[in-house]
Amino acid sequence: MSPAPRRTKIVATIGPASRDPDVLVRMIHAGMDVARLNFSHGSHEDHAETVRLVREAAERAGRPVAILQDLPGPKIRLGQVEPEVVDLREGDLVTLRSGNVEDVGDERSLVVAWDRFADAVEPGEEVHLADGIVRLKVEAVRTGEGEADCRVELGGPVSSRKGVNLSGPADLLPAVPEEDLAHVAAGRQMGVDLVAVSFVRRPEDIELLRSKTRCPLIAKFEKPQAIENAEAIVRAADCIMVARGDLGIELPIARVPRVQKELIAMAGALARPAITATQMLESMVHSARPTRAEVTDVANAILDGTDAVMLSQESAVGRYPVEAVRTLAEVAVETEAVAPTWDWNQRRVRRDSADPSWAVARSAVAVAQELDAAAIVVPTLSGRSARLVSAHRPDRRVIALSPSRETVARCNLMWGVEGAMMAHHGITEELIADAAARVRELGWCRPGDRVVITAGLPSGTPGTTSLVQVQTI
């Protein structure tokens, strides 16, 4: 029987440093479970090619890898900058003017690629550029001209298309820009498995995309308004991402650790997987070894209950993408030895009204613990039953079996869940018998092991999980 797997999942952003087929295979062997494609950069043709490369690498490595499409969202960006990088110095006066991403600015007059920029700022407010590296304070606004004069309070380098963060609510921004809808349509053609929605502010932002894709939707927490509407957004989404980069700019930075813990706990209570992202191993962009603080940060996120940890620049443009993935895997295995798991006396998951699936999932975990079962086997069409079992954090294997390749891939974001294909069955007895045979065939359980199997009546109907059976395979 193969050893129990690492339970915390690893998301790695694919970019110039990791797009090579051999590098992708090595990253998968090192522990990459989900490949993230950042649609803020690159063409649809580039991303389609990356999808093909990841699929081929997963086939070579012999492990399923999910593909996550990360949408740009209503992000405000600078236009072009000449020369390539300008250095804004403390005390300088710079004018920000509305325009397009193709418009060119310089160190005295930068273009903001949003036609309503001047309507969204007032004198005394702060504007952050380049992921918060540069901070400006608005001194005067000329709404009719679409301009704002700003004083540089914290200087630094700025280049083309860098992000712009406003201290105000910026509610004038569209919830889901037309560009994102085009990206979603392209992602559907490429066959992506998961879609991350950026700069979510309210649950309606998630619902707007429901009719556009069949993929699970990941709500990225990056705005103060999202924190205010947190529970409604978590309920509306299939998964959440604590995106600490923009969150750390939009919120007082000292508040970010607390918000991270609260969001992970809320996602766990509502049985939604949580991804912790941004600067997990930032030093590994240039260094072969992370800092001790970074390793501790990763471990603390796992102890908080995150389902997945994510690499951004480390794997997209860093010098050590494979080593960064391996480091996350090693930290996860070490930390999971002491991380909280199932507890009879504490309910990590909050039951959702009278839905029997929640009670069945908890019962399956309780039975597996009481009988010291080798695994909990979850035949599933959509992956929902596996997600509910995972949320209870059983300290034994969770095996999701599905006739859907997409569902198997999506299980790669669920804590402790291993996914594999199995045939579709219309009769529950056949489903249970084949599930037991399949886990033995995969080598994940051995003859004589006791397993707990969940199933639904009638078989083959999503959302009907209603029974738990104990079998010796």
DRENTOR-622391 format. One line per 10 residues: for each residue x negated, z negated, y of N, C-alpha, C. Coordinates in steps of 0.02 Angstrom, whole numbers. Example, Ala and Ser with C-alpha at 12.3 -4.5 7.8 and 13.67 -1.06 7.14 Angstrom:
BEGIN
-660/-390/-284/-615/-390/-225/-660/-390/-165; -642/-354/-112/-684/-357/-53/-645/-394/2
This chain:
BEGIN
-43/0/-59/0/0/0/-44/0/62; -28/42/112/-68/46/173/-59/-18/213; -109/-36/253/-104/-98/292/-50/-93/346; -25/-150/368/25/-151/422/-5/-119/484; 35/-81/520/9/-44/578/2/-87/640; -35/-61/688/-34/-90/756/37/-82/782; 63/-132/815/133/-131/835/143/-108/907; 98/-125/952/103/-102/1021/85/-29/1024; 127/11/1057/115/83/1060/72/102/1120; 38/159/1114/-9/181/1165/13/249/1193
22/252/1258/39/313/1294/-23/336/1331; -42/398/1324/-102/424/1358/-84/488/1396; -103/490/1459/-91/549/1501/-141/604/1483; -115/665/1474/-158/721/1456/-176/760/1519; -241/773/1527/-265/809/1585/-329/847/1567; -366/868/1617/-427/907/1603/-476/873/1555; -478/807/1557/-526/771/1514/-504/768/1441; -441/780/1428/-415/768/1361/-377/827/1331; -377/883/1364/-337/940/1341/-372/980/1286; -435/967/1275/-472/1001/1222/-442/983/1154
-431/1031/1109/-400/1016/1044/-436/963/1004; -502/965/1003/-539/915/964/-533/845/995; -533/842/1062/-524/778/1096/-455/749/1081; -405/792/1081/-337/769/1065/-333/740/995; -364/773/947/-364/747/878/-398/679/876; -454/672/910/-490/608/911/-448/554/945; -412/572/997/-369/523/1031/-313/499/985; -285/546/946/-232/527/899/-260/481/845; -318/498/819/-349/455/769/-365/386/799; -383/384/863/-399/320/896/-338/278/909
-277/310/911/-217/270/920/-165/296/967; -173/356/996/-123/382/1042/-57/395/1005; -3/366/1029/63/375/999/106/423/1040; 95/423/1106/135/464/1152/88/500/1200; 98/565/1208/59/604/1256/102/614/1318; 77/592/1375/113/598/1438/90/660/1477; 139/699/1499/124/757/1542/150/743/1612; 106/741/1660/124/725/1729/144/789/1765; 210/798/1775/236/860/1805/227/861/1881; 194/811/1910/176/814/1981/119/864/1991
85/882/1937/29/928/1941/36/980/1886; 11/1040/1900/10/1092/1850/73/1134/1848; 68/1193/1819/125/1239/1814/162/1227/1748; 222/1256/1744/260/1251/1681/222/1285/1624; 188/1338/1640/149/1373/1588/93/1327/1562; 60/1291/1608/7/1245/1588/35/1190/1542; 92/1163/1561/122/1109/1521/145/1134/1453; 174/1194/1451/195/1222/1387/136/1230/1340; 80/1251/1367/20/1258/1326/-4/1190/1302; 0/1139/1345/-21/1071/1325/24/1045/1269
89/1058/1274/135/1038/1220/113/1069/1154; 97/1134/1156/74/1168/1095/10/1136/1068; -36/1121/1112/-100/1091/1090/-89/1022/1060; -45/982/1090/-32/915/1063/2/920/995; 50/965/988/84/973/923/35/993/869; -10/1040/886/-59/1062/836/-108/1006/819; -128/968/870/-174/912/858/-141/859/814; -77/845/826/-41/796/785/-37/819/712; -27/884/703/-25/912/636/-93/903/602; -146/917/639/-213/910/610/-229/837/594
-207/792/638/-222/721/629/-177/688/577; -120/720/561/-75/692/511/-34/634/537; -23/632/603/18/578/633/65/608/684; 129/587/685/175/613/736/155/585/805; 161/627/856/147/607/925/207/630/967; 236/584/1005/291/602/1050/262/630/1115; 301/673/1147/280/702/1211/327/679/1266; 298/648/1316/335/619/1372/326/663/1433; 381/687/1460/381/725/1522/394/677/1580; 345/671/1625/351/625/1682/366/666/1744
427/658/1770/449/697/1828/419/671/1893; 408/715/1942/380/692/2006/427/646/2044; 494/660/2040/542/621/2077/538/636/2152; 577/599/2191/578/611/2264/518/579/2298; 459/600/2278/397/574/2306/381/612/2370; 362/575/2421/340/605/2484/265/617/2479; 243/677/2497/172/694/2493/148/726/2558; 83/723/2568/52/758/2623/50/833/2606; 44/874/2659/31/945/2650/-43/955/2636; -68/1014/2655/-138/1030/2646/-181/996/2700
-243/981/2682/-288/948/2728/-352/990/2733; -374/1002/2795/-438/1036/2807/-480/994/2854; -545/985/2837/-577/1008/2775/-546/973/2714; -576/983/2656/-546/961/2593/-529/887/2592; -572/846/2623/-561/774/2628/-575/754/2700; -529/716/2731/-541/689/2797/-545/613/2793; -586/584/2835/-596/512/2834/-561/482/2895; -507/444/2883/-471/411/2936/-504/343/2948; -523/331/3011/-559/269/3027/-513/220/3064; -526/156/3051/-486/103/3081/-485/111/3157
-425/107/3186/-417/113/3258/-400/183/3281; -411/234/3239/-396/303/3258/-320/312/3266; -302/359/3310/-231/379/3317/-221/445/3280; -173/447/3235/-158/507/3197/-84/521/3201; -66/585/3210/4/605/3213/26/631/3145; 81/605/3120/112/631/3059/171/674/3079; 173/736/3054/226/783/3073/258/813/3011; 323/822/3016/361/851/2960/340/924/2950; 339/945/2887/321/1014/2871/329/1026/2797; 292/1076/2772/294/1094/2701/227/1080/2669
225/1080/2602/162/1064/2567/109/1117/2581; 130/1177/2602/80/1229/2617/51/1223/2687; 84/1185/2731/61/1177/2800/-4/1137/2801; -47/1153/2850/-114/1124/2852/-120/1074/2909; -152/1017/2893/-165/967/2943/-239/948/2944; -256/903/2990/-326/880/2994/-326/805/3009; -384/778/3028/-390/706/3037/-349/680/3096; -327/724/3141/-288/702/3199/-213/715/3191; -196/762/3147/-126/780/3138/-114/800/3066; -84/755/3027/-71/768/2956/2/788/2946
12/832/2897/79/856/2881/110/813/2826; 171/791/2837/210/757/2785/262/806/2760; 260/821/2695/303/873/2667/374/847/2654; 407/830/2708/477/808/2705/508/819/2773; 561/857/2776/589/876/2841/624/819/2878; 638/763/2843/673/707/2875/627/647/2884; 562/659/2881/515/603/2886/525/563/2950; 531/597/3007/536/560/3071/600/520/3076; 652/539/3038/715/501/3039/709/437/2999; 658/432/2956/653/376/2909/605/322/2931
571/330/2988/523/280/3010/540/257/3081; 517/196/3096/527/167/3163/462/135/3185; 453/127/3252/393/93/3276/386/23/3246; 325/6/3227/311/-59/3196/309/-56/3120; 336/-3/3089/335/2/3016/268/27/2992; 253/13/2929/191/36/2898/202/99/2858; 150/141/2856/149/201/2814/85/198/2773; 91/204/2708/32/202/2664/18/272/2638; -46/291/2637/-67/355/2611/-114/346/2552; -116/397/2508/-165/399/2454/-162/336/2410
-102/322/2383/-93/265/2338/-113/198/2370; -100/193/2436/-111/130/2471/-182/120/2496; -226/169/2486/-295/161/2509/-297/158/2585; -254/198/2617/-252/202/2691/-186/173/2715; -189/131/2767/-128/102/2796/-124/119/2870; -66/145/2890/-53/162/2960/4/119/2986; 6/109/3052/64/76/3083/94/124/3134; 160/134/3129/194/180/3174/197/150/3244; 176/190/3294/179/167/3364/233/202/3403; 246/265/3389/297/303/3425/326/356/3380
391/369/3388/425/420/3348/460/469/3394; 450/534/3382/484/587/3418/528/624/3367; 589/599/3359/633/625/3307/646/699/3316; 659/720/3378/674/791/3390/618/837/3370; 557/813/3375/499/854/3357/475/841/3286; 506/792/3252/487/778/3184/418/747/3179; 399/706/3228/331/678/3230/331/603/3240; 277/571/3216/267/500/3228/193/488/3240; 177/453/3295/108/434/3310/93/368/3275; 37/365/3240/20/306/3201/-52/284/3215
-63/219/3212/-130/191/3220/-157/173/3151; -219/191/3137/-250/176/3073/-269/102/3072; -238/64/3026/-255/-6/3018/-305/-18/2962; -301/24/2910/-349/20/2855/-370/92/2839; -434/106/2853/-457/174/2847/-480/193/2777; -492/258/2769/-516/283/2705/-507/358/2700; -527/388/2643/-522/460/2634/-451/483/2616; -433/541/2641/-368/571/2626/-378/644/2611; -343/669/2560/-348/740/2541/-278/769/2531; -275/833/2516/-211/869/2510/-166/839/2457
-101/839/2473/-47/820/2427/-50/748/2403; -86/706/2439/-85/635/2421/-17/604/2439; 0/551/2403/65/520/2412/71/483/2478; 134/479/2502/150/444/2563/203/392/2545; 190/328/2560/239/275/2548/260/244/2614; 325/238/2622/353/209/2683/375/138/2670; 368/95/2720/389/25/2711/465/18/2716; 498/67/2747/571/66/2750/602/91/2686; 669/90/2680/702/107/2618/700/181/2601; 692/225/2651/690/298/2638/750/321/2597
810/295/2612/869/315/2575/890/387/2588; 859/419/2637/874/489/2651/848/535/2597; 802/511/2556/775/553/2502/829/566/2449; 829/626/2420/877/640/2365/861/598/2304; 913/579/2267/902/539/2206/863/579/2155; 884/640/2143/850/685/2096/841/752/2131; 781/768/2154/770/831/2189/780/892/2144; 795/949/2176/806/1011/2138/745/1028/2095; 686/1012/2121/625/1026/2084/625/990/2017; 650/929/2015/653/891/1952/700/923/1902
756/950/1927/804/983/1883/772/1045/1850; 732/1080/1890/696/1138/1862/645/1115/1810; 611/1059/1824/563/1032/1775/598/1012/1710; 657/980/1716/693/959/1656/713/1019/1614; 737/1072/1647/755/1132/1610/695/1161/1574; 638/1161/1608/576/1187/1576/555/1142/1518; 559/1076/1528/541/1030/1475/585/1037/1413; 649/1052/1425/695/1063/1369/672/1123/1327; 650/1176/1361/624/1235/1326/560/1219/1288; 519/1176/1316/456/1157/1283/465/1111/1224
521/1075/1223/534/1029/1168/505/960/1179; 505/935/1242/479/868/1253/526/817/1221; 500/758/1206/538/707/1170/567/652/1214; 536/640/1272/556/586/1316/548/610/1388; 590/585/1433/586/605/1504/583/542/1547; 531/537/1589/524/480/1634/549/501/1703; 593/460/1732/624/474/1796/589/431/1850; 558/464/1898/518/429/1948/559/406/2008; 537/351/2037/565/324/2099/640/311/2094; 660/284/2037/730/266/2027/747/210/2076
807/215/2107/829/164/2154/894/131/2132; 934/167/2092/1000/141/2071/1017/172/2003; 1064/143/1966/1080/170/1899/1106/241/1902; 1138/260/1957/1165/328/1963/1109/381/1960; 1048/362/1979/992/409/1976/979/429/1903; 988/382/1857/979/397/1786/1037/440/1761; 1098/420/1780/1156/456/1755/1158/528/1778; 1128/542/1836/1127/611/1861/1091/658/1812; 1043/632/1775/1005/674/1728/1033/674/1657; 1082/632/1643/1108/626/1574/1134/693/1548
1168/730/1592/1198/793/1570/1147/849/1567; 1086/837/1591/1036/890/1594/987/889/1535; 986/835/1497/939/830/1442/967/785/1387; 948/798/1326/967/755/1270/913/703/1256; 858/707/1291/803/661/1280/818/591/1307; 791/539/1276/796/473/1305/764/472/1375; 795/435/1420/772/432/1490/737/366/1504; 678/371/1533/638/312/1550/642/301/1625; 668/244/1645/672/227/1717/607/196/1740; 575/228/1788/513/202/1816/528/155/1874
504/94/1870/514/45/1923/455/50/1972; 470/79/2031/419/90/2081/442/72/2151; 508/61/2160/536/49/2226/568/-20/2231; 567/-51/2290/600/-117/2298/674/-114/2281; 707/-57/2297/778/-51/2282/791/-55/2206; 743/-30/2167/751/-34/2094/749/-106/2070; 707/-147/2101/703/-217/2082/769/-252/2098; 799/-234/2154/863/-264/2174/919/-245/2124; 914/-185/2095/966/-160/2049/941/-160/1977; 894/-205/1962/857/-200/1899/901/-200/1837
946/-247/1830/983/-251/1767/1027/-190/1757; 1060/-167/1810/1102/-107/1803/1061/-46/1784; 1000/-41/1811/957/16/1795/933/11/1722; 913/-49/1700/891/-58/1631/947/-39/1583; 1008/-59/1598/1064/-43/1555/1077/33/1553; 1067/66/1610/1080/138/1614/1027/179/1577; 966/152/1573/910/189/1545/903/175/1470; 862/216/1437/845/205/1367/780/166/1359; 741/164/1413/675/133/1412/656/122/1485; 609/78/1499/585/69/1567/509/75/1569
484/90/1628/412/89/1640/398/47/1702; 355/-2/1694/333/-42/1751/273/-5/1781; 286/36/1831/235/80/1861/203/44/1919; 150/8/1904/123/-41/1951/86/-9/2010; 72/57/2007/38/89/2062/79/89/2126; 134/126/2125/178/128/2184/213/62/2195; 228/26/2141/260/-39/2148/216/-87/2189; 151/-83/2177/104/-126/2214/96/-107/2287; 117/-46/2304/116/-26/2375/182/-45/2408; 237/-34/2373/303/-45/2401/321/-120/2406
291/-161/2362/304/-233/2363/241/-270/2386; 248/-331/2410/188/-372/2421/149/-377/2356; 85/-363/2357/48/-356/2295/47/-420/2253; 52/-478/2286/52/-541/2249/115/-550/2207; 167/-511/2223/230/-517/2186/231/-474/2123; 185/-426/2117/187/-378/2062/183/-411/1993; 136/-459/1981/134/-489/1914/199/-523/1893; 230/-557/1940/293/-590/1925/347/-538/1909; 351/-486/1949/401/-433/1937/389/-400/1869; 326/-388/1853/310/-358/1788/338/-401/1731
325/-466/1733/349/-510/1680/425/-512/1677; 457/-513/1736/530/-516/1737/561/-452/1709; 532/-394/1725/559/-331/1700/549/-324/1625; 491/-344/1600/479/-340/1527/528/-386/1490; 538/-446/1517/585/-493/1485/656/-465/1486; 676/-435/1542/744/-407/1547/753/-349/1499; 702/-306/1495/707/-250/1449/713/-275/1377; 675/-327/1359/679/-355/1292/748/-384/1278; 776/-418/1327/842/-449/1318/896/-396/1307; 887/-337/1338/936/-284/1332/916/-231/1281
863/-247/1241/841/-203/1187/821/-134/1211; 786/-132/1268/757/-70/1292/681/-76/1288; 646/-27/1259/573/-30/1259/546/-29/1330; 489/-62/1340/456/-65/1406/385/-39/1400; 366/2/1448/297/27/1454/265/-6/1514; 205/-33/1506/167/-59/1563/114/-8/1581; 112/12/1645/71/70/1665/32/56/1729; -19/96/1738/-61/101/1798/-120/53/1797; -179/81/1798/-242/44/1805/-253/-7/1750; -229/8/1690/-240/-39/1635/-315/-44/1620
-349/13/1619/-422/14/1606/-456/59/1658; -441/47/1721/-462/92/1774/-538/104/1775; -576/54/1760/-649/62/1763/-674/112/1711; -634/125/1659/-655/172/1607/-648/245/1628; -625/257/1689/-629/325/1717/-703/345/1720; -746/297/1736/-817/312/1744/-862/273/1695; -836/219/1666/-878/176/1624/-854/177/1552; -902/172/1506/-885/172/1435/-855/106/1412; -860/54/1454/-833/-11/1437/-787/-35/1493; -731/-67/1474/-687/-94/1526/-713/-160/1552
-682/-184/1606/-699/-250/1631/-661/-303/1590; -685/-363/1592/-650/-418/1557/-581/-429/1587; -575/-421/1652/-510/-430/1684/-460/-377/1660; -482/-316/1650/-437/-263/1626/-414/-278/1555; -460/-299/1512/-441/-316/1443/-391/-373/1443; -402/-422/1486/-355/-478/1491/-287/-455/1516; -286/-408/1563/-224/-380/1589/-184/-347/1534; -217/-307/1493/-184/-274/1436/-156/-326/1388; -197/-375/1371/-174/-427/1324/-115/-466/1352; -116/-482/1416/-60/-519/1445/5/-479/1444
0/-414/1455/61/-372/1451/90/-374/1381; 46/-372/1331/69/-376/1261/100/-444/1246; 69/-497/1271/97/-564/1261/164/-572/1297; 173/-536/1353/236/-537/1389/292/-502/1350; 272/-457/1303/322/-423/1263/328/-349/1277; 279/-319/1311/284/-246/1322/282/-210/1255; 318/-154/1251/318/-113/1190/259/-65/1189; 237/-44/1249/184/6/1253/142/-6/1315; 79/15/1311/34/14/1368/11/86/1381; -3/102/1443/-13/172/1462/-78/183/1499
-111/238/1483/-170/262/1518/-150/319/1565; -177/319/1625/-164/373/1673/-227/412/1685; -263/396/1738/-326/431/1753/-377/423/1697; -375/365/1664/-425/350/1612/-428/406/1560; -370/433/1541/-369/485/1489/-359/555/1518; -334/559/1579/-321/625/1609/-384/656/1638; -422/616/1676/-482/644/1710/-544/601/1697; -537/547/1660/-594/502/1648/-645/531/1600; -703/501/1599/-758/525/1557/-752/501/1485; -708/452/1472/-706/421/1406/-633/415/1380
-596/470/1375/-526/465/1354/-517/436/1284; -559/456/1237/-553/431/1168/-569/356/1166; -622/337/1199/-642/266/1200/-589/223/1234; -556/250/1286/-504/212/1319/-445/199/1273; -425/250/1235/-371/240/1186/-392/190/1133; -453/196/1108/-477/150/1056/-479/79/1082; -499/70/1145/-501/3/1174/-432/-28/1176; -381/10/1198/-313/-16/1198/-292/-36/1128; -308/5/1079/-288/-10/1010/-321/-74/985; -385/-82/1000/-420/-142/978/-393/-205/1011
-379/-201/1076/-351/-258/1112/-282/-275/1084; -242/-223/1070/-175/-234/1044/-177/-271/977; -218/-248/931/-222/-279/865/-244/-352/871; -294/-365/912/-318/-433/921/-265/-478/952; -228/-452/1001/-178/-492/1037/-116/-503/994; -98/-454/955/-38/-460/913/-43/-516/862; -103/-537/847/-113/-592/800/-84/-657/826; -78/-662/893/-51/-724/923/10/-711/966; 34/-649/968/92/-633/1010/156/-660/979; 205/-679/1020/268/-706/993/305/-654/951
332/-675/894/374/-631/854/440/-668/841; 476/-647/790/542/-675/774/540/-751/772; 590/-780/805/598/-853/805/671/-869/790; 682/-908/738/751/-926/719/789/-959/776; 753/-998/815/787/-1041/864/793/-1009/934; 762/-952/944/765/-920/1010/790/-849/1003; 835/-830/1045/862/-762/1043/829/-722/1098; 782/-678/1079/750/-635/1129/798/-584/1156; 844/-561/1113/890/-507/1131/958/-536/1149; 986/-512/1204/1052/-533/1225/1103/-486/1193
1150/-512/1156/1198/-470/1121/1240/-431/1172; 1252/-367/1156/1290/-323/1201/1363/-323/1180; 1404/-362/1214/1476/-369/1203/1490/-378/1127; 1536/-338/1101/1555/-347/1031/1528/-291/986; 1477/-256/1007/1448/-202/968/1419/-230/904; 1445/-211/845/1419/-240/783/1347/-221/768; 1323/-166/795/1255/-144/781/1204/-197/801; 1217/-232/856/1171/-284/879/1168/-341/828; 1227/-362/804/1230/-417/755/1198/-396/689; 1209/-334/668/1180/-309/606/1104/-306/611
1079/-284/667/1006/-281/676/976/-351/671; 1006/-399/704/980/-468/701/985/-495/630; 1039/-479/596/1047/-503/527/995/-472/481; 980/-408/492/929/-376/450/861/-410/458; 844/-427/521/781/-462/533/782/-531/502; 837/-567/511/843/-635/483/836/-634/406; 869/-586/374/866/-582/301/795/-565/279; 763/-518/314/695/-499/296/647/-558/302; 656/-598/353/613/-657/363/627/-709/309; 690/-721/295/709/-773/247/685/-756/177
688/-692/159/670/-670/91/598/-645/87; 562/-649/143/492/-625/145/488/-553/120; 533/-511/146/534/-441/126/472/-405/152; 452/-352/117/393/-314/137/407/-271/198; 470/-250/208/486/-206/263/560/-206/277; 577/-186/338/646/-172/357/651/-96/363; 693/-65/322/698/8/321/763/27/357; 756/72/406/812/89/450/824/164/450; 867/189/406/888/259/412/927/267/477; 911/318/517/941/324/583/944/396/605
998/414/638/1004/482/665/976/486/736; 991/436/777/971/438/847/911/394/863; 895/346/819/842/298/833/867/233/862; 931/229/878/957/168/910/952/107/865; 968/114/801/965/57/756/893/31/751; 845/76/748/775/55/746/755/18/809; 781/42/866/766/9/930/793/-62/931; 853/-72/905/883/-139/905/844/-186/859; 823/-161/801/783/-203/756/716/-220/789; 684/-171/818/619/-182/852/624/-235/906
679/-234/942/686/-282/998/685/-354/976; 702/-368/913/701/-436/888/632/-459/866; 583/-413/867/513/-428/853/501/-459/784; 524/-426/731/509/-452/664/434/-449/650; 409/-496/611/337/-497/597/321/-460/532; 360/-409/516/347/-366/458/362/-294/476; 346/-249/433/352/-178/449/424/-158/463; 432/-114/511/496/-83/525/486/-8/514; 524/21/467/515/91/450/579/128/466; 575/175/513/633/216/533/629/283/496
682/302/464/685/365/427/742/408/455; 727/471/470/777/513/503/768/585/483; 823/623/480/818/695/468/798/733/531; 793/698/587/777/730/651/705/719/670; 667/773/681/598/767/704/596/733/772; 644/748/815/645/718/882/653/642/877; 696/619/833/705/546/826/642/513/799; 610/544/750/548/515/724/496/509/780; 491/561/822/443/558/877/460/503/926; 523/494/942/543/444/991/529/373/967
527/364/901/510/297/875/438/277/893; 398/325/914/329/311/934/324/268/997; 381/258/1030/380/215/1089/409/145/1074; 430/134/1012/462/70/994/412/24/960; 407/-37/984/361/-86/958/370/-95/883; 316/-87/847/316/-102/776/352/-54/731; 377/2/757/416/49/717/373/108/695; 373/121/629/343/181/602/399/229/583; 390/293/601/442/341/587/420/394/538; 468/420/499/454/474/452/519/512/439
511/573/416/568/616/401/599/597/333; 664/607/329/699/604/264/759/651/267; 786/667/210/843/713/207/906/681/236; 952/723/258/1016/699/283/1063/686/224; 1099/631/227/1145/613/172/1214/597/201; 1265/620/166/1333/605/187/1364/548/149; 1330/524/97/1356/468/57/1308/409/64; 1335/351/81/1293/294/97/1249/273/37; 1276/274/-23/1237/253/-81/1176/299/-90; 1186/364/-80/1129/411/-85/1079/399/-30
1103/383/29/1059/369/85/1013/310/70; 1042/255/45/1004/195/30/953/208/-25; 975/243/-77/929/258/-133/871/302/-110; 885/351/-69/832/396/-46/785/360/3; 812/314/43/770/276/89/720/234/51; 743/201/-2/697/160/-43/644/204/-75; 665/262/-101/617/307/-133/567/335/-82; 590/348/-21/547/378/29/492/331/52; 505/268/62/453/222/84/401/211/29; 424/215/-34/376/209/-89/332/272/-92
363/330/-82/327/394/-82/275/396/-26; 292/368/32/246/368/89/188/320/79; 194/275/31/142/225/21/147/166/67; 202/161/104/211/105/150/238/43/114; 268/53/56/287/-3/13/269/18/-58; 263/-31/-102/243/-16/-171/297/-40/-219; 298/-12/-278/348/-32/-328/347/-108/-338; 407/-137/-338/413/-209/-345/423/-245/-279; 408/-211/-222/419/-242/-157/494/-249/-143; 510/-302/-110/579/-312/-87/585/-286/-16
636/-246/-2/647/-219/65/719/-232/86; 728/-235/151/795/-241/181/812/-174/212; 870/-145/193/890/-79/218/955/-86/257; 955/-57/317/1017/-54/356/1048/15/347; 1113/19/352/1146/84/346/1214/80/379; 1248/137/382/1313/139/416/1367/168/371; 1428/150/385/1486/177/351/1534/205/405; 1552/269/400/1528/318/351/1457/341/367; 1422/363/315/1354/387/324/1353/451/366; 1299/460/404/1291/521/443/1325/520/510
1354/463/530/1387/458/595/1347/411/639; 1320/436/696/1280/392/740/1321/332/764; 1287/275/771/1318/216/800/1363/178/754; 1358/189/688/1402/154/641/1365/105/597; 1305/83/616/1267/36/575/1309/-26/563; 1323/-40/499/1371/-94/485/1355/-134/423; 1299/-117/388/1285/-155/327/1210/-166/319; 1194/-219/283/1125/-236/265/1122/-245/190; 1074/-212/158/1067/-218/86/995/-235/69; 987/-280/21/921/-299/-3/908/-263/-69
849/-230/-73/831/-194/-135/760/-209/-154; 748/-207/-218/679/-208/-244/664/-136/-265; 613/-108/-234/601/-36/-246/555/-24/-306
